[in-house]
Amino acid sequence: MDAAPLNAIVIPVLSAAIFLYALYFVVRSGVRDGILQAERKRDGEGGSDGRH
C-alpha cells in the first residue's frame, strides 16, 4: 500500500494546524497589548509609544 494519498491529506492539515496555532498566539498577544494600551490611555498615562 502506498502512503502518498494519506500524505497528501496529512501534510497540508498538519501545516495548517501549526500555522493557525502560531497565529492564535500572535492575535492573543496583540489583543492583550491593545487592552493594556487602552487601559493606560483611559487612566491618563498615555501610550508607551509617545503618541496621543
PDB file of N, CA, C and O in Angstrom, chain B, residues numbered from 101:
ATOM      1  N   MET B 101       0.841  -1.184   0.000  1.00  0.00           N
ATOM      2  CA  MET B 101       0.000   0.000   0.000  1.00  0.00           C
ATOM      3  C   MET B 101       0.881   1.241   0.000  1.00  0.00           C
ATOM      4  O   MET B 101       1.838   1.344   0.767  1.00  0.00           O
ATOM      5  N   ASP B 102       0.548   2.157  -0.853  1.00  0.00           N
ATOM      6  CA  ASP B 102       1.313   3.394  -0.981  1.00  0.00           C
ATOM      7  C   ASP B 102       0.738   4.450  -0.037  1.00  0.00           C
ATOM      8  O   ASP B 102      -0.481   4.580   0.075  1.00  0.00           O
ATOM      9  N   ALA B 103       1.593   5.192   0.633  1.00  0.00           N
ATOM     10  CA  ALA B 103       1.156   6.195   1.605  1.00  0.00           C
ATOM     11  C   ALA B 103       0.962   7.576   0.982  1.00  0.00           C
ATOM     12  O   ALA B 103       0.643   8.526   1.697  1.00  0.00           O
ATOM     13  N   ALA B 104       1.145   7.708  -0.315  1.00  0.00           N
ATOM     14  CA  ALA B 104       1.037   9.018  -0.962  1.00  0.00           C
ATOM     15  C   ALA B 104      -0.335   9.670  -0.778  1.00  0.00           C
ATOM     16  O   ALA B 104      -0.390  10.862  -0.479  1.00  0.00           O
ATOM     17  N   PRO B 105      -1.442   8.944  -0.944  1.00  0.00           N
ATOM     18  CA  PRO B 105      -2.742   9.597  -0.728  1.00  0.00           C
ATOM     19  C   PRO B 105      -2.928  10.084   0.715  1.00  0.00           C
ATOM     20  O   PRO B 105      -3.498  11.149   0.953  1.00  0.00           O
ATOM     21  N   LEU B 106      -2.446   9.302   1.654  1.00  0.00           N
ATOM     22  CA  LEU B 106      -2.541   9.712   3.052  1.00  0.00           C
ATOM     23  C   LEU B 106      -1.671  10.934   3.318  1.00  0.00           C
ATOM     24  O   LEU B 106      -2.096  11.851   4.021  1.00  0.00           O
ATOM     25  N   ASN B 107      -0.474  10.961   2.773  1.00  0.00           N
ATOM     26  CA  ASN B 107       0.417  12.103   2.936  1.00  0.00           C
ATOM     27  C   ASN B 107      -0.157  13.355   2.280  1.00  0.00           C
ATOM     28  O   ASN B 107       0.069  14.466   2.760  1.00  0.00           O
ATOM     29  N   ALA B 108      -0.882  13.185   1.208  1.00  0.00           N
ATOM     30  CA  ALA B 108      -1.494  14.327   0.526  1.00  0.00           C
ATOM     31  C   ALA B 108      -2.554  14.989   1.396  1.00  0.00           C
ATOM     32  O   ALA B 108      -2.873  16.160   1.195  1.00  0.00           O
ATOM     33  N   ILE B 109      -3.090  14.271   2.336  1.00  0.00           N
ATOM     34  CA  ILE B 109      -4.092  14.826   3.246  1.00  0.00           C
ATOM     35  C   ILE B 109      -3.448  15.288   4.549  1.00  0.00           C
ATOM     36  O   ILE B 109      -3.762  16.371   5.044  1.00  0.00           O
ATOM     37  N   VAL B 110      -2.556  14.483   5.106  1.00  0.00           N
ATOM     38  CA  VAL B 110      -1.996  14.747   6.430  1.00  0.00           C
ATOM     39  C   VAL B 110      -1.063  15.960   6.427  1.00  0.00           C
ATOM     40  O   VAL B 110      -1.147  16.797   7.325  1.00  0.00           O
ATOM     41  N   ILE B 111      -0.197  16.068   5.455  1.00  0.00           N
ATOM     42  CA  ILE B 111       0.796  17.151   5.434  1.00  0.00           C
ATOM     43  C   ILE B 111       0.122  18.531   5.369  1.00  0.00           C
ATOM     44  O   ILE B 111       0.481  19.396   6.168  1.00  0.00           O
ATOM     45  N   PRO B 112      -0.828  18.782   4.470  1.00  0.00           N
ATOM     46  CA  PRO B 112      -1.481  20.107   4.470  1.00  0.00           C
ATOM     47  C   PRO B 112      -2.278  20.385   5.751  1.00  0.00           C
ATOM     48  O   PRO B 112      -2.289  21.517   6.234  1.00  0.00           O
ATOM     49  N   VAL B 113      -2.930  19.383   6.294  1.00  0.00           N
ATOM     50  CA  VAL B 113      -3.695  19.584   7.527  1.00  0.00           C
ATOM     51  C   VAL B 113      -2.753  19.897   8.681  1.00  0.00           C
ATOM     52  O   VAL B 113      -3.030  20.793   9.478  1.00  0.00           O
ATOM     53  N   LEU B 114      -1.665  19.185   8.779  1.00  0.00           N
ATOM     54  CA  LEU B 114      -0.687  19.430   9.829  1.00  0.00           C
ATOM     55  C   LEU B 114      -0.051  20.818   9.672  1.00  0.00           C
ATOM     56  O   LEU B 114       0.143  21.526  10.661  1.00  0.00           O
ATOM     57  N   SER B 115       0.267  21.201   8.450  1.00  0.00           N
ATOM     58  CA  SER B 115       0.830  22.530   8.204  1.00  0.00           C
ATOM     59  C   SER B 115      -0.163  23.624   8.591  1.00  0.00           C
ATOM     60  O   SER B 115       0.220  24.613   9.215  1.00  0.00           O
ATOM     61  N   ALA B 116      -1.414  23.456   8.232  1.00  0.00           N
ATOM     62  CA  ALA B 116      -2.441  24.436   8.578  1.00  0.00           C
ATOM     63  C   ALA B 116      -2.613  24.525  10.093  1.00  0.00           C
ATOM     64  O   ALA B 116      -2.791  25.618  10.630  1.00  0.00           O
ATOM     65  N   ALA B 117      -2.564  23.395  10.780  1.00  0.00           N
ATOM     66  CA  ALA B 117      -2.713  23.389  12.234  1.00  0.00           C
ATOM     67  C   ALA B 117      -1.570  24.148  12.903  1.00  0.00           C
ATOM     68  O   ALA B 117      -1.802  24.911  13.840  1.00  0.00           O
ATOM     69  N   ILE B 118      -0.357  23.950  12.441  1.00  0.00           N
ATOM     70  CA  ILE B 118       0.794  24.655  13.000  1.00  0.00           C
ATOM     71  C   ILE B 118       0.680  26.150  12.742  1.00  0.00           C
ATOM     72  O   ILE B 118       0.940  26.958  13.634  1.00  0.00           O
ATOM     73  N   PHE B 119       0.291  26.524  11.521  1.00  0.00           N
ATOM     74  CA  PHE B 119       0.132  27.938  11.175  1.00  0.00           C
ATOM     75  C   PHE B 119      -0.944  28.594  12.035  1.00  0.00           C
ATOM     76  O   PHE B 119      -0.732  29.689  12.557  1.00  0.00           O
ATOM     77  N   LEU B 120      -2.081  27.949  12.189  1.00  0.00           N
ATOM     78  CA  LEU B 120      -3.173  28.523  12.976  1.00  0.00           C
ATOM     79  C   LEU B 120      -2.815  28.604  14.455  1.00  0.00           C
ATOM     80  O   LEU B 120      -3.234  29.538  15.140  1.00  0.00           O
ATOM     81  N   TYR B 121      -2.051  27.648  14.954  1.00  0.00           N
ATOM     82  CA  TYR B 121      -1.594  27.673  16.345  1.00  0.00           C
ATOM     83  C   TYR B 121      -0.701  28.888  16.586  1.00  0.00           C
ATOM     84  O   TYR B 121      -0.846  29.581  17.593  1.00  0.00           O
ATOM     85  N   ALA B 122       0.224  29.142  15.660  1.00  0.00           N
ATOM     86  CA  ALA B 122       1.094  30.311  15.775  1.00  0.00           C
ATOM     87  C   ALA B 122       0.286  31.601  15.629  1.00  0.00           C
ATOM     88  O   ALA B 122       0.518  32.560  16.365  1.00  0.00           O
ATOM     89  N   LEU B 123      -0.646  31.633  14.703  1.00  0.00           N
ATOM     90  CA  LEU B 123      -1.476  32.810  14.504  1.00  0.00           C
ATOM     91  C   LEU B 123      -2.310  33.121  15.739  1.00  0.00           C
ATOM     92  O   LEU B 123      -2.522  34.290  16.060  1.00  0.00           O
ATOM     93  N   TYR B 124      -2.782  32.104  16.428  1.00  0.00           N
ATOM     94  CA  TYR B 124      -3.549  32.281  17.657  1.00  0.00           C
ATOM     95  C   TYR B 124      -2.746  33.080  18.679  1.00  0.00           C
ATOM     96  O   TYR B 124      -3.273  34.005  19.297  1.00  0.00           O
ATOM     97  N   PHE B 125      -1.474  32.727  18.859  1.00  0.00           N
ATOM     98  CA  PHE B 125      -0.663  33.429  19.847  1.00  0.00           C
ATOM     99  C   PHE B 125      -0.325  34.850  19.406  1.00  0.00           C
ATOM    100  O   PHE B 125      -0.204  35.738  20.250  1.00  0.00           O
ATOM    101  N   VAL B 126      -0.173  35.084  18.116  1.00  0.00           N
ATOM    102  CA  VAL B 126       0.077  36.435  17.623  1.00  0.00           C
ATOM    103  C   VAL B 126      -1.137  37.322  17.887  1.00  0.00           C
ATOM    104  O   VAL B 126      -0.993  38.445  18.372  1.00  0.00           O
ATOM    105  N   VAL B 127      -2.329  36.822  17.570  1.00  0.00           N
ATOM    106  CA  VAL B 127      -3.553  37.592  17.797  1.00  0.00           C
ATOM    107  C   VAL B 127      -3.785  37.802  19.285  1.00  0.00           C
ATOM    108  O   VAL B 127      -4.159  38.895  19.710  1.00  0.00           O
ATOM    109  N   ARG B 128      -3.567  36.763  20.074  1.00  0.00           N
ATOM    110  CA  ARG B 128      -3.754  36.865  21.522  1.00  0.00           C
ATOM    111  C   ARG B 128      -2.833  37.922  22.118  1.00  0.00           C
ATOM    112  O   ARG B 128      -3.252  38.699  22.976  1.00  0.00           O
ATOM    113  N   SER B 129      -1.586  37.956  21.670  1.00  0.00           N
ATOM    114  CA  SER B 129      -0.635  38.945  22.151  1.00  0.00           C
ATOM    115  C   SER B 129      -1.053  40.354  21.733  1.00  0.00           C
ATOM    116  O   SER B 129      -0.953  41.291  22.524  1.00  0.00           O
ATOM    117  N   GLY B 130      -1.518  40.505  20.504  1.00  0.00           N
ATOM    118  CA  GLY B 130      -1.969  41.815  20.032  1.00  0.00           C
ATOM    119  C   GLY B 130      -3.176  42.318  20.798  1.00  0.00           C
ATOM    120  O   GLY B 130      -3.252  43.500  21.135  1.00  0.00           O
ATOM    121  N   VAL B 131      -4.111  41.442  21.072  1.00  0.00           N
ATOM    122  CA  VAL B 131      -5.297  41.833  21.840  1.00  0.00           C
ATOM    123  C   VAL B 131      -4.898  42.236  23.253  1.00  0.00           C
ATOM    124  O   VAL B 131      -5.389  43.237  23.774  1.00  0.00           O
ATOM    125  N   ARG B 132      -4.012  41.465  23.877  1.00  0.00           N
ATOM    126  CA  ARG B 132      -3.556  41.795  25.231  1.00  0.00           C
ATOM    127  C   ARG B 132      -2.884  43.159  25.259  1.00  0.00           C
ATOM    128  O   ARG B 132      -3.157  43.971  26.143  1.00  0.00           O
ATOM    129  N   ASP B 133      -1.996  43.416  24.285  1.00  0.00           N
ATOM    130  CA  ASP B 133      -1.306  44.702  24.242  1.00  0.00           C
ATOM    131  C   ASP B 133      -2.282  45.846  23.983  1.00  0.00           C
ATOM    132  O   ASP B 133      -2.134  46.930  24.547  1.00  0.00           O
ATOM    133  N   GLY B 134      -3.273  45.610  23.135  1.00  0.00           N
ATOM    134  CA  GLY B 134      -4.275  46.638  22.872  1.00  0.00           C
ATOM    135  C   GLY B 134      -5.103  46.967  24.092  1.00  0.00           C
ATOM    136  O   GLY B 134      -5.407  48.134  24.343  1.00  0.00           O
ATOM    137  N   ILE B 135      -5.471  45.952  24.854  1.00  0.00           N
ATOM    138  CA  ILE B 135      -6.238  46.171  26.081  1.00  0.00           C
ATOM    139  C   ILE B 135      -5.401  46.949  27.095  1.00  0.00           C
ATOM    140  O   ILE B 135      -5.900  47.880  27.727  1.00  0.00           O
ATOM    141  N   LEU B 136      -4.148  46.579  27.249  1.00  0.00           N
ATOM    142  CA  LEU B 136      -3.277  47.283  28.190  1.00  0.00           C
ATOM    143  C   LEU B 136      -3.069  48.732  27.763  1.00  0.00           C
ATOM    144  O   LEU B 136      -3.058  49.631  28.603  1.00  0.00           O
ATOM    145  N   GLN B 137      -2.906  48.957  26.477  1.00  0.00           N
ATOM    146  CA  GLN B 137      -2.728  50.317  25.976  1.00  0.00           C
ATOM    147  C   GLN B 137      -3.994  51.152  26.197  1.00  0.00           C
ATOM    148  O   GLN B 137      -3.907  52.324  26.564  1.00  0.00           O
ATOM    149  N   ALA B 138      -5.157  50.557  25.977  1.00  0.00           N
ATOM    150  CA  ALA B 138      -6.413  51.275  26.198  1.00  0.00           C
ATOM    151  C   ALA B 138      -6.599  51.612  27.674  1.00  0.00           C
ATOM    152  O   ALA B 138      -7.086  52.693  28.003  1.00  0.00           O
ATOM    153  N   GLU B 139      -6.220  50.703  28.561  1.00  0.00           N
ATOM    154  CA  GLU B 139      -6.324  50.971  29.995  1.00  0.00           C
ATOM    155  C   GLU B 139      -5.397  52.117  30.398  1.00  0.00           C
ATOM    156  O   GLU B 139      -5.778  52.980  31.188  1.00  0.00           O
ATOM    157  N   ARG B 140      -4.183  52.120  29.855  1.00  0.00           N
ATOM    158  CA  ARG B 140      -3.252  53.207  30.163  1.00  0.00           C
ATOM    159  C   ARG B 140      -3.789  54.533  29.656  1.00  0.00           C
ATOM    160  O   ARG B 140      -3.699  55.553  30.339  1.00  0.00           O
ATOM    161  N   LYS B 141      -4.350  54.513  28.450  1.00  0.00           N
ATOM    162  CA  LYS B 141      -4.879  55.745  27.859  1.00  0.00           C
ATOM    163  C   LYS B 141      -6.077  56.238  28.664  1.00  0.00           C
ATOM    164  O   LYS B 141      -6.226  57.442  28.874  1.00  0.00           O
ATOM    165  N   ARG B 142      -6.927  55.329  29.115  1.00  0.00           N
ATOM    166  CA  ARG B 142      -8.103  55.692  29.894  1.00  0.00           C
ATOM    167  C   ARG B 142      -7.693  56.277  31.245  1.00  0.00           C
ATOM    168  O   ARG B 142      -8.339  57.197  31.746  1.00  0.00           O
ATOM    169  N   ASP B 143      -6.639  55.752  31.825  1.00  0.00           N
ATOM    170  CA  ASP B 143      -6.172  56.235  33.122  1.00  0.00           C
ATOM    171  C   ASP B 143      -5.360  57.530  33.012  1.00  0.00           C
ATOM    172  O   ASP B 143      -4.948  58.084  34.030  1.00  0.00           O
ATOM    173  N   GLY B 144      -5.130  58.010  31.804  1.00  0.00           N
ATOM    174  CA  GLY B 144      -4.445  59.272  31.609  1.00  0.00           C
ATOM    175  C   GLY B 144      -2.935  59.174  31.583  1.00  0.00           C
ATOM    176  O   GLY B 144      -2.252  60.196  31.652  1.00  0.00           O
ATOM    177  N   GLU B 145      -2.400  57.976  31.487  1.00  0.00           N
ATOM    178  CA  GLU B 145      -0.949  57.830  31.460  1.00  0.00           C
ATOM    179  C   GLU B 145      -0.374  57.960  30.056  1.00  0.00           C
ATOM    180  O   GLU B 145       0.841  58.086  29.902  1.00  0.00           O
ATOM    181  N   GLY B 146      -1.209  57.931  29.041  1.00  0.00           N
ATOM    182  CA  GLY B 146      -0.730  57.991  27.668  1.00  0.00           C
ATOM    183  C   GLY B 146      -0.218  56.656  27.193  1.00  0.00           C
ATOM    184  O   GLY B 146      -0.162  55.694  27.960  1.00  0.00           O
ATOM    185  N   GLY B 147       0.158  56.593  25.926  1.00  0.00           N
ATOM    186  CA  GLY B 147       0.659  55.346  25.364  1.00  0.00           C
ATOM    187  C   GLY B 147       2.136  55.184  25.579  1.00  0.00           C
ATOM    188  O   GLY B 147       2.832  56.161  25.855  1.00  0.00           O
ATOM    189  N   SER B 148       2.632  53.976  25.461  1.00  0.00           N
ATOM    190  CA  SER B 148       4.051  53.717  25.655  1.00  0.00           C
ATOM    191  C   SER B 148       4.891  54.179  24.470  1.00  0.00           C
ATOM    192  O   SER B 148       6.110  54.308  24.580  1.00  0.00           O
ATOM    193  N   ASP B 149       4.228  54.431  23.323  1.00  0.00           N
ATOM    194  CA  ASP B 149       4.977  54.824  22.137  1.00  0.00           C
ATOM    195  C   ASP B 149       5.040  56.336  21.968  1.00  0.00           C
ATOM    196  O   ASP B 149       5.609  56.811  20.985  1.00  0.00           O
ATOM    197  N   GLY B 150       4.479  57.104  22.889  1.00  0.00           N
ATOM    198  CA  GLY B 150       4.572  58.550  22.841  1.00  0.00           C
ATOM    199  C   GLY B 150       3.505  59.234  22.016  1.00  0.00           C
ATOM    200  O   GLY B 150       3.427  60.463  22.011  1.00  0.00           O
ATOM    201  N   ARG B 151       2.680  58.470  21.319  1.00  0.00           N
ATOM    202  CA  ARG B 151       1.608  59.073  20.524  1.00  0.00           C
ATOM    203  C   ARG B 151       0.377  59.261  21.395  1.00  0.00           C
ATOM    204  O   ARG B 151       0.167  58.515  22.352  1.00  0.00           O
ATOM    205  N   HIS B 152      -0.440  60.264  21.064  1.00  0.00           N
ATOM    206  CA  HIS B 152      -1.674  60.502  21.811  1.00  0.00           C
ATOM    207  C   HIS B 152      -2.843  60.561  20.876  1.00  0.00           C
ATOM    208  O   HIS B 152      -3.976  60.755  21.315  1.00  0.00           O
TER     209      HIS B 152
END
